Every structure is written in structure tokens, then in C-alpha cells.
Amino acid sequence: MNLDDRDPAGVVRVRAPNPSALTLDGTNTYVLGGWVVDPGPADETHLDAVRTVAGEAMEGVVLTHGHPDHAEGAERLGVPVTLPADGQLVGPFRTLATPGHSADSVCLIAGSACFTGDTVLGRGSVFIAPGEGSLSAYLESLRRLRKLDLEVLCPGHGPYVWDPDPRLDEYISHRLERERRLVEALDAGLRTRDELLDSAWSDAPDELREFAALSLGSHLEKLAEEGRLPDGAG
């Protein structure tokens, strides 16, 4: 086993069989004591594996947000389900609201471990769609997380992150660098979606171009909120 991807003490990860470009190897479900974080899709094989790990002592389900790849199977486990609010205590977890990927996104903190859902992934960057998500809120959420004293991030997709501070710094700088490149393209007079993507998202693989276009939309939305969007853009 890769020691960098070892389970934190008291935590067991059960990965759902729903791999994709956005879910990476699949949705990570976590079991801590009698509590289940993000049961994932309504896949009975996966849910049976979660039941086996949690055992008869299962007390409840806690969600990081309501997207189906994290929450669809929750009600099938037959225990109370909670999508907590900021500051709420649920079982062993305290809650930090981290909107951005979605308006209802939260991180769940137990000791020095943080269950991040889709706020931070084990690899790659987080998808933020305009309208449902908010890039401005997302950057603020990352800064809130950066202030915490954490040992490990337990993401909704991908491996554990055992060095949280550099990853959070990288996430913030990545978004700001993407914004810098977009503003540079706008200042150069580029306006169409394809022109802006070719300039500011030139590194996006072809199969992810449509998702990059949605990310472009979230950046344009942020610039508009800040009064920084030039005429003819957006």
C-alpha cells in the first residue's frame, strides 16, 4: 500500500465504483466510528461494503453536500441523515461551511482530519459551475480552511492529502493564476468563448474542454461581481 494514501487512525475509506473524469477513481465514502460520511451513489454493492465496515453500531450519515454522487445512497442506510450547517456539531464532527463548489458545501472536522467533499480533491482541481457554484465564495472557503491546524484532508475523490497547507496554497494560487491569464486575454481584446479558452485554458485536455468552459463562466461571473468585466465579455 502507498503509505501516503494510508487511512488516518480510526477512519476507513470505502470507494464507490463510479469513476469518471470528475469523480476520479470514484466517490470516497468514509466511516468513522458509527458515522458515515458521504455514502455515495445508490449502488447496493457499495452500500453493502459500507454496512460491513460500519457494522451494527452505525449511528448516522453526515453529508458534505447534496450532489447525487455523494448523497444518493444516504437514505438507503436506514439511519438519520444530516447535511449540517456552519458550526453545527454532528457525532464526532464539527462543521465548517465551505460554499463554492455548491452553495451547501461543508467540510467536516474530526480532530486534525478534515473531510472535504468536493471542496478539495485528492488530485486535480475542483469543478465550479457558474450559477450553482461561486468562485468568490470558493476562494474565501479555501482561505478559511488554510487557517486551520490540520494533519490530513480526506477528499470526496482521490487519495488522502497528508500535507494540507501546501495543497490549499496551491489551490488558491491556481485559481488566481487562471484569473490573471483570463484578465490578460480580455485586456488583449479576446471575447469569444473559444478565444478565451485557447488563451487561458490552453492546458485543458480536449475531453475536459466543456468543463473548462463552465469554469471560464465562473471566472467571468466573479469578474462581473467585482466590476472588472470589460464591455462585450461574458
KOLDRENMI-285604 format. One record per residue (C-alpha): residue number from 1; chain; x, y, z; residue in three letters. Coordinates in nm, 4 decimals, always signed. Layout:
<nodes>
<num->NUM&chaine->A&u->X&v->Y&w->Z&residu->ala>
...
</nodes>
This chain:
<nodes>
<num->1&chaine->A&u->+0.0000&v->+0.0000&w->+0.0000&residu->met>
<num->2&chaine->A&u->+0.1141&v->+0.3552&w->-0.0714&residu->asn>
<num->3&chaine->A&u->+0.1906&v->+0.4933&w->+0.2756&residu->leu>
<num->4&chaine->A&u->+0.0908&v->+0.8411&w->+0.1583&residu->asp>
<num->5&chaine->A&u->-0.2583&v->+0.7039&w->+0.0977&residu->asp>
<num->6&chaine->A&u->-0.2955&v->+0.5224&w->+0.4301&residu->arg>
<num->7&chaine->A&u->-0.6177&v->+0.5610&w->+0.6280&residu->asp>
<num->8&chaine->A&u->-0.5952&v->+0.8058&w->+0.9201&residu->pro>
<num->9&chaine->A&u->-0.6386&v->+0.6496&w->+1.2628&residu->ala>
<num->10&chaine->A&u->-0.9990&v->+0.5450&w->+1.3186&residu->gly>
<num->11&chaine->A&u->-1.1044&v->+0.6178&w->+0.9586&residu->val>
<num->12&chaine->A&u->-1.1930&v->+0.3614&w->+0.6910&residu->val>
<num->13&chaine->A&u->-1.2419&v->+0.4682&w->+0.3296&residu->arg>
<num->14&chaine->A&u->-1.4800&v->+0.2758&w->+0.1037&residu->val>
<num->15&chaine->A&u->-1.4583&v->+0.3852&w->-0.2603&residu->arg>
<num->16&chaine->A&u->-1.7692&v->+0.3722&w->-0.4777&residu->ala>
<num->17&chaine->A&u->-1.7461&v->+0.2146&w->-0.8250&residu->pro>
<num->18&chaine->A&u->-1.8362&v->+0.5351&w->-1.0112&residu->asn>
<num->19&chaine->A&u->-1.5115&v->+0.6527&w->-1.1714&residu->pro>
<num->20&chaine->A&u->-1.5240&v->+0.9379&w->-1.4245&residu->ser>
<num->21&chaine->A&u->-1.3345&v->+1.2465&w->-1.5322&residu->ala>
<num->22&chaine->A&u->-1.4965&v->+1.4412&w->-1.2465&residu->leu>
<num->23&chaine->A&u->-1.5150&v->+1.1720&w->-0.9772&residu->thr>
<num->24&chaine->A&u->-1.1598&v->+1.0433&w->-1.0447&residu->leu>
<num->25&chaine->A&u->-1.1375&v->+0.6852&w->-0.9060&residu->asp>
<num->26&chaine->A&u->-1.4885&v->+0.7125&w->-0.7621&residu->gly>
<num->27&chaine->A&u->-1.6613&v->+0.8757&w->-0.4668&residu->thr>
<num->28&chaine->A&u->-1.4892&v->+0.8261&w->-0.1321&residu->asn>
<num->29&chaine->A&u->-1.7203&v->+0.7201&w->+0.1495&residu->thr>
<num->30&chaine->A&u->-1.5676&v->+0.7353&w->+0.4969&residu->tyr>
<num->31&chaine->A&u->-1.6608&v->+0.5516&w->+0.8140&residu->val>
<num->32&chaine->A&u->-1.5516&v->+0.6942&w->+1.1478&residu->leu>
<num->33&chaine->A&u->-1.6854&v->+0.5071&w->+1.4476&residu->gly>
<num->34&chaine->A&u->-2.0556&v->+0.4644&w->+1.3853&residu->gly>
<num->35&chaine->A&u->-2.0739&v->+0.7555&w->+1.1416&residu->trp>
<num->36&chaine->A&u->-2.0719&v->+0.7502&w->+0.7626&residu->val>
<num->37&chaine->A&u->-1.9542&v->+1.0488&w->+0.5570&residu->val>
<num->38&chaine->A&u->-2.0954&v->+1.0753&w->+0.2018&residu->asp>
<num->39&chaine->A&u->-2.2467&v->+0.7306&w->+0.1293&residu->pro>
<num->40&chaine->A&u->-2.2130&v->+0.7967&w->-0.2422&residu->gly>
<num->41&chaine->A&u->-2.4400&v->+0.6724&w->-0.5212&residu->pro>
<num->42&chaine->A&u->-2.7303&v->+0.4335&w->-0.4716&residu->ala>
<num->43&chaine->A&u->-2.5171&v->+0.1338&w->-0.5625&residu->asp>
<num->44&chaine->A&u->-2.6103&v->-0.1649&w->-0.3462&residu->glu>
<num->45&chaine->A&u->-2.2702&v->-0.3321&w->-0.3755&residu->thr>
<num->46&chaine->A&u->-2.1050&v->-0.0169&w->-0.2476&residu->his>
<num->47&chaine->A&u->-2.3635&v->+0.0365&w->+0.0256&residu->leu>
<num->48&chaine->A&u->-2.3232&v->-0.3240&w->+0.1401&residu->asp>
<num->49&chaine->A&u->-1.9490&v->-0.2619&w->+0.1737&residu->ala>
<num->50&chaine->A&u->-2.0232&v->+0.0491&w->+0.3822&residu->val>
<num->51&chaine->A&u->-2.2627&v->-0.1503&w->+0.6024&residu->arg>
<num->52&chaine->A&u->-1.9979&v->-0.4164&w->+0.6551&residu->thr>
<num->53&chaine->A&u->-1.7411&v->-0.1599&w->+0.7696&residu->val>
<num->54&chaine->A&u->-1.9805&v->+0.0389&w->+0.9883&residu->ala>
<num->55&chaine->A&u->-2.1435&v->-0.2701&w->+1.1383&residu->gly>
<num->56&chaine->A&u->-2.4451&v->-0.2700&w->+1.3659&residu->glu>
<num->57&chaine->A&u->-2.3104&v->+0.0337&w->+1.5521&residu->ala>
<num->58&chaine->A&u->-2.3943&v->+0.2693&w->+1.2630&residu->met>
<num->59&chaine->A&u->-2.5439&v->+0.5845&w->+1.4162&residu->glu>
<num->60&chaine->A&u->-2.5878&v->+0.8284&w->+1.1313&residu->gly>
<num->61&chaine->A&u->-2.4892&v->+0.9693&w->+0.7945&residu->val>
<num->62&chaine->A&u->-2.3293&v->+1.3112&w->+0.7500&residu->val>
<num->63&chaine->A&u->-2.3073&v->+1.4769&w->+0.4078&residu->leu>
<num->64&chaine->A&u->-2.0585&v->+1.7304&w->+0.2758&residu->thr>
<num->65&chaine->A&u->-2.3131&v->+1.8461&w->+0.0141&residu->his>
<num->66&chaine->A&u->-2.6174&v->+1.7198&w->-0.1681&residu->gly>
<num->67&chaine->A&u->-2.4824&v->+1.6151&w->-0.5101&residu->his>
<num->68&chaine->A&u->-2.6024&v->+1.2640&w->-0.6041&residu->pro>
<num->69&chaine->A&u->-2.2556&v->+1.1107&w->-0.6351&residu->asp>
<num->70&chaine->A&u->-2.2133&v->+1.1862&w->-0.2625&residu->his>
<num->71&chaine->A&u->-2.5654&v->+1.1692&w->-0.1233&residu->ala>
<num->72&chaine->A&u->-2.7876&v->+0.9486&w->-0.3395&residu->glu>
<num->73&chaine->A&u->-2.7383&v->+0.6347&w->-0.1290&residu->gly>
<num->74&chaine->A&u->-2.7815&v->+0.8052&w->+0.2088&residu->ala>
<num->75&chaine->A&u->-3.1441&v->+0.7197&w->+0.2826&residu->glu>
<num->76&chaine->A&u->-3.0871&v->+0.3524&w->+0.1987&residu->arg>
<num->77&chaine->A&u->-2.8650&v->+0.3023&w->+0.5027&residu->leu>
<num->78&chaine->A&u->-3.1625&v->+0.3369&w->+0.7366&residu->gly>
<num->79&chaine->A&u->-3.0103&v->+0.5833&w->+0.9830&residu->val>
<num->80&chaine->A&u->-3.0573&v->+0.9604&w->+1.0307&residu->pro>
<num->81&chaine->A&u->-2.9030&v->+1.1741&w->+0.7545&residu->val>
<num->82&chaine->A&u->-2.7676&v->+1.5234&w->+0.8192&residu->thr>
<num->83&chaine->A&u->-2.6343&v->+1.7942&w->+0.5895&residu->leu>
<num->84&chaine->A&u->-2.5143&v->+2.0219&w->+0.8688&residu->pro>
<num->85&chaine->A&u->-2.4950&v->+2.3995&w->+0.8890&residu->ala>
<num->86&chaine->A&u->-2.1883&v->+2.6052&w->+0.9714&residu->asp>
<num->87&chaine->A&u->-2.0685&v->+2.5424&w->+1.3265&residu->gly>
<num->88&chaine->A&u->-2.3068&v->+2.2521&w->+1.3853&residu->gln>
<num->89&chaine->A&u->-2.1781&v->+1.9529&w->+1.5826&residu->leu>
<num->90&chaine->A&u->-2.2834&v->+1.6120&w->+1.4488&residu->val>
<num->91&chaine->A&u->-2.1434&v->+1.2977&w->+1.6085&residu->gly>
<num->92&chaine->A&u->-1.7637&v->+1.3356&w->+1.6143&residu->pro>
<num->93&chaine->A&u->-1.7665&v->+1.6203&w->+1.3607&residu->phe>
<num->94&chaine->A&u->-1.7742&v->+1.9961&w->+1.3780&residu->arg>
<num->95&chaine->A&u->-1.8867&v->+2.1714&w->+1.0634&residu->thr>
<num->96&chaine->A&u->-1.7241&v->+2.4468&w->+0.8614&residu->leu>
<num->97&chaine->A&u->-1.9329&v->+2.5959&w->+0.5808&residu->ala>
<num->98&chaine->A&u->-1.7257&v->+2.5992&w->+0.2623&residu->thr>
<num->99&chaine->A&u->-1.9551&v->+2.7150&w->-0.0211&residu->pro>
<num->100&chaine->A&u->-1.8094&v->+2.7390&w->-0.3684&residu->gly>
<num->101&chaine->A&u->-1.8394&v->+2.4054&w->-0.5461&residu->his>
<num->102&chaine->A&u->-2.2034&v->+2.4233&w->-0.4358&residu->ser>
<num->103&chaine->A&u->-2.3919&v->+2.6574&w->-0.2078&residu->ala>
<num->104&chaine->A&u->-2.4484&v->+2.3833&w->+0.0513&residu->asp>
<num->105&chaine->A&u->-2.0888&v->+2.2528&w->+0.0671&residu->ser>
<num->106&chaine->A&u->-1.9421&v->+2.1983&w->+0.4124&residu->val>
<num->107&chaine->A&u->-1.6241&v->+2.0425&w->+0.5493&residu->cys>
<num->108&chaine->A&u->-1.6418&v->+1.8070&w->+0.8462&residu->leu>
<num->109&chaine->A&u->-1.3624&v->+1.8213&w->+1.1018&residu->ile>
<num->110&chaine->A&u->-1.2814&v->+1.5430&w->+1.3461&residu->ala>
<num->111&chaine->A&u->-0.9658&v->+1.6068&w->+1.5447&residu->gly>
<num->112&chaine->A&u->-0.6979&v->+1.7037&w->+1.2915&residu->ser>
<num->113&chaine->A&u->-0.8720&v->+1.5307&w->+0.9978&residu->ala>
<num->114&chaine->A&u->-1.0941&v->+1.7266&w->+0.7603&residu->cys>
<num->115&chaine->A&u->-1.3470&v->+1.5592&w->+0.5307&residu->phe>
<num->116&chaine->A&u->-1.3635&v->+1.7988&w->+0.2377&residu->thr>
<num->117&chaine->A&u->-1.6188&v->+1.6549&w->-0.0043&residu->gly>
<num->118&chaine->A&u->-1.5689&v->+1.8402&w->-0.3326&residu->asp>
<num->119&chaine->A&u->-1.4073&v->+2.1472&w->-0.1759&residu->thr>
<num->120&chaine->A&u->-1.0613&v->+1.9894&w->-0.2069&residu->val>
<num->121&chaine->A&u->-0.9824&v->+1.6784&w->-0.4115&residu->leu>
<num->122&chaine->A&u->-0.7018&v->+1.4296&w->-0.3700&residu->gly>
<num->123&chaine->A&u->-0.5648&v->+1.5324&w->-0.7077&residu->arg>
<num->124&chaine->A&u->-0.6587&v->+1.7838&w->-0.9726&residu->gly>
<num->125&chaine->A&u->-0.8766&v->+2.0890&w->-0.9275&residu->ser>
<num->126&chaine->A&u->-1.2395&v->+2.1345&w->-0.8254&residu->val>
<num->127&chaine->A&u->-1.5173&v->+2.1934&w->-1.0776&residu->phe>
<num->128&chaine->A&u->-1.7153&v->+2.5141&w->-1.0172&residu->ile>
<num->129&chaine->A&u->-2.0086&v->+2.5912&w->-1.2438&residu->ala>
<num->130&chaine->A&u->-2.1489&v->+2.9448&w->-1.2661&residu->pro>
<num->131&chaine->A&u->-2.4890&v->+2.9859&w->-1.1097&residu->gly>
<num->132&chaine->A&u->-2.4774&v->+2.6807&w->-0.8844&residu->glu>
<num->133&chaine->A&u->-2.1233&v->+2.7436&w->-0.7635&residu->gly>
<num->134&chaine->A&u->-1.9382&v->+3.0626&w->-0.6790&residu->ser>
<num->135&chaine->A&u->-1.5697&v->+3.1234&w->-0.7363&residu->leu>
<num->136&chaine->A&u->-1.5644&v->+3.4185&w->-0.4971&residu->ser>
<num->137&chaine->A&u->-1.7162&v->+3.2058&w->-0.2204&residu->ala>
<num->138&chaine->A&u->-1.4842&v->+2.9190&w->-0.3074&residu->tyr>
<num->139&chaine->A&u->-1.1672&v->+3.1239&w->-0.2641&residu->leu>
<num->140&chaine->A&u->-1.2919&v->+3.2501&w->+0.0711&residu->glu>
<num->141&chaine->A&u->-1.3674&v->+2.8918&w->+0.1772&residu->ser>
<num->142&chaine->A&u->-1.0149&v->+2.7836&w->+0.0884&residu->leu>
<num->143&chaine->A&u->-0.8758&v->+3.0691&w->+0.2964&residu->arg>
<num->144&chaine->A&u->-1.0893&v->+2.9618&w->+0.5924&residu->arg>
<num->145&chaine->A&u->-0.9547&v->+2.6083&w->+0.5649&residu->leu>
<num->146&chaine->A&u->-0.5999&v->+2.7390&w->+0.5382&residu->arg>
<num->147&chaine->A&u->-0.6311&v->+2.8950&w->+0.8840&residu->lys>
<num->148&chaine->A&u->-0.6986&v->+2.5579&w->+1.0479&residu->leu>
<num->149&chaine->A&u->-0.4359&v->+2.3311&w->+1.2025&residu->asp>
<num->150&chaine->A&u->-0.4989&v->+2.0127&w->+1.0038&residu->leu>
<num->151&chaine->A&u->-0.2986&v->+1.6951&w->+0.9619&residu->glu>
<num->152&chaine->A&u->-0.4866&v->+1.5324&w->+0.6760&residu->val>
<num->153&chaine->A&u->-0.7566&v->+1.6106&w->+0.4214&residu->leu>
<num->154&chaine->A&u->-0.9987&v->+1.3285&w->+0.3392&residu->cys>
<num->155&chaine->A&u->-1.1359&v->+1.4320&w->-0.0004&residu->pro>
<num->156&chaine->A&u->-1.4523&v->+1.3256&w->-0.1755&residu->gly>
<num->157&chaine->A&u->-1.2458&v->+1.1919&w->-0.4656&residu->his>
<num->158&chaine->A&u->-0.8841&v->+1.0834&w->-0.4939&residu->gly>
<num->159&chaine->A&u->-0.6193&v->+0.9990&w->-0.2331&residu->pro>
<num->160&chaine->A&u->-0.5686&v->+1.1459&w->+0.1121&residu->tyr>
<num->161&chaine->A&u->-0.3759&v->+1.4730&w->+0.1362&residu->val>
<num->162&chaine->A&u->-0.1259&v->+1.4437&w->+0.4220&residu->trp>
<num->163&chaine->A&u->+0.0265&v->+1.7880&w->+0.3733&residu->asp>
<num->164&chaine->A&u->-0.2811&v->+2.0147&w->+0.3692&residu->pro>
<num->165&chaine->A&u->-0.1250&v->+2.3619&w->+0.3781&residu->asp>
<num->166&chaine->A&u->+0.0736&v->+2.3357&w->+0.0508&residu->pro>
<num->167&chaine->A&u->-0.2285&v->+2.1843&w->-0.1239&residu->arg>
<num->168&chaine->A&u->-0.4550&v->+2.4676&w->-0.0098&residu->leu>
<num->169&chaine->A&u->-0.1937&v->+2.7252&w->-0.1102&residu->asp>
<num->170&chaine->A&u->-0.1710&v->+2.5543&w->-0.4488&residu->glu>
<num->171&chaine->A&u->-0.5491&v->+2.5616&w->-0.4907&residu->tyr>
<num->172&chaine->A&u->-0.5652&v->+2.9336&w->-0.4162&residu->ile>
<num->173&chaine->A&u->-0.2695&v->+3.0238&w->-0.6379&residu->ser>
<num->174&chaine->A&u->-0.4042&v->+2.8067&w->-0.9217&residu->his>
<num->175&chaine->A&u->-0.7340&v->+2.9983&w->-0.9295&residu->arg>
<num->176&chaine->A&u->-0.5620&v->+3.3365&w->-0.9068&residu->leu>
<num->177&chaine->A&u->-0.3189&v->+3.2427&w->-1.1845&residu->glu>
<num->178&chaine->A&u->-0.6090&v->+3.1306&w->-1.4029&residu->arg>
<num->179&chaine->A&u->-0.7789&v->+3.4626&w->-1.3329&residu->glu>
<num->180&chaine->A&u->-0.4597&v->+3.6506&w->-1.4224&residu->arg>
<num->181&chaine->A&u->-0.4401&v->+3.4692&w->-1.7562&residu->arg>
<num->182&chaine->A&u->-0.8074&v->+3.5365&w->-1.8268&residu->leu>
<num->183&chaine->A&u->-0.7766&v->+3.9080&w->-1.7471&residu->val>
<num->184&chaine->A&u->-0.4701&v->+3.9240&w->-1.9706&residu->glu>
<num->185&chaine->A&u->-0.6696&v->+3.7650&w->-2.2545&residu->ala>
<num->186&chaine->A&u->-0.9599&v->+4.0061&w->-2.2020&residu->leu>
<num->187&chaine->A&u->-0.7218&v->+4.3024&w->-2.1955&residu->asp>
<num->188&chaine->A&u->-0.5846&v->+4.1802&w->-2.5287&residu->ala>
<num->189&chaine->A&u->-0.9344&v->+4.2085&w->-2.6754&residu->gly>
<num->190&chaine->A&u->-1.0300&v->+3.8402&w->-2.6815&residu->leu>
<num->191&chaine->A&u->-1.4011&v->+3.7918&w->-2.6262&residu->arg>
<num->192&chaine->A&u->-1.5383&v->+3.4638&w->-2.7636&residu->thr>
<num->193&chaine->A&u->-1.5533&v->+3.1515&w->-2.5517&residu->arg>
<num->194&chaine->A&u->-1.3073&v->+2.9632&w->-2.7717&residu->asp>
<num->195&chaine->A&u->-1.0606&v->+3.2518&w->-2.7815&residu->glu>
<num->196&chaine->A&u->-1.0606&v->+3.2799&w->-2.4046&residu->leu>
<num->197&chaine->A&u->-1.0311&v->+2.9049&w->-2.3555&residu->leu>
<num->198&chaine->A&u->-0.7452&v->+2.8784&w->-2.6021&residu->asp>
<num->199&chaine->A&u->-0.5617&v->+3.1548&w->-2.4201&residu->ser>
<num->200&chaine->A&u->-0.6340&v->+3.0958&w->-2.0503&residu->ala>
<num->201&chaine->A&u->-0.7163&v->+2.7199&w->-2.0516&residu->trp>
<num->202&chaine->A&u->-0.4690&v->+2.6058&w->-2.3168&residu->ser>
<num->203&chaine->A&u->-0.3638&v->+2.3191&w->-2.0877&residu->asp>
<num->204&chaine->A&u->-0.7147&v->+2.1678&w->-2.0636&residu->ala>
<num->205&chaine->A&u->-0.7410&v->+1.8276&w->-2.2371&residu->pro>
<num->206&chaine->A&u->-0.9948&v->+1.8058&w->-2.5199&residu->asp>
<num->207&chaine->A&u->-1.2192&v->+1.5741&w->-2.3181&residu->glu>
<num->208&chaine->A&u->-1.2421&v->+1.8366&w->-2.0407&residu->leu>
<num->209&chaine->A&u->-1.2925&v->+2.1405&w->-2.2632&residu->arg>
<num->210&chaine->A&u->-1.6647&v->+2.1691&w->-2.1891&residu->glu>
<num->211&chaine->A&u->-1.5918&v->+2.1624&w->-1.8157&residu->phe>
<num->212&chaine->A&u->-1.3212&v->+2.4228&w->-1.8713&residu->ala>
<num->213&chaine->A&u->-1.5856&v->+2.6353&w->-2.0438&residu->ala>
<num->214&chaine->A&u->-1.8010&v->+2.6184&w->-1.7319&residu->leu>
<num->215&chaine->A&u->-1.5009&v->+2.7140&w->-1.5209&residu->ser>
<num->216&chaine->A&u->-1.4465&v->+3.0070&w->-1.7562&residu->leu>
<num->217&chaine->A&u->-1.8055&v->+3.1075&w->-1.6849&residu->gly>
<num->218&chaine->A&u->-1.7442&v->+3.1065&w->-1.3090&residu->ser>
<num->219&chaine->A&u->-1.4377&v->+3.3281&w->-1.3541&residu->his>
<num->220&chaine->A&u->-1.6311&v->+3.5712&w->-1.5744&residu->leu>
<num->221&chaine->A&u->-1.9077&v->+3.5742&w->-1.3124&residu->glu>
<num->222&chaine->A&u->-1.6548&v->+3.6660&w->-1.0426&residu->lys>
<num->223&chaine->A&u->-1.5086&v->+3.9470&w->-1.2540&residu->leu>
<num->224&chaine->A&u->-1.8589&v->+4.0795&w->-1.3184&residu->ala>
<num->225&chaine->A&u->-1.9366&v->+4.0772&w->-0.9437&residu->glu>
<num->226&chaine->A&u->-1.6226&v->+4.2813&w->-0.8864&residu->glu>
<num->227&chaine->A&u->-1.6956&v->+4.5277&w->-1.1671&residu->gly>
<num->228&chaine->A&u->-1.3870&v->+4.4120&w->-1.3590&residu->arg>
<num->229&chaine->A&u->-1.5528&v->+4.2608&w->-1.6681&residu->leu>
<num->230&chaine->A&u->-1.4824&v->+4.4590&w->-1.9880&residu->pro>
<num->231&chaine->A&u->-1.7558&v->+4.5574&w->-2.2311&residu->asp>
<num->232&chaine->A&u->-1.8511&v->+4.2779&w->-2.4665&residu->gly>
<num->233&chaine->A&u->-1.7303&v->+3.9991&w->-2.2363&residu->ala>
<num->234&chaine->A&u->-1.9448&v->+3.7452&w->-2.0547&residu->gly>
</nodes>
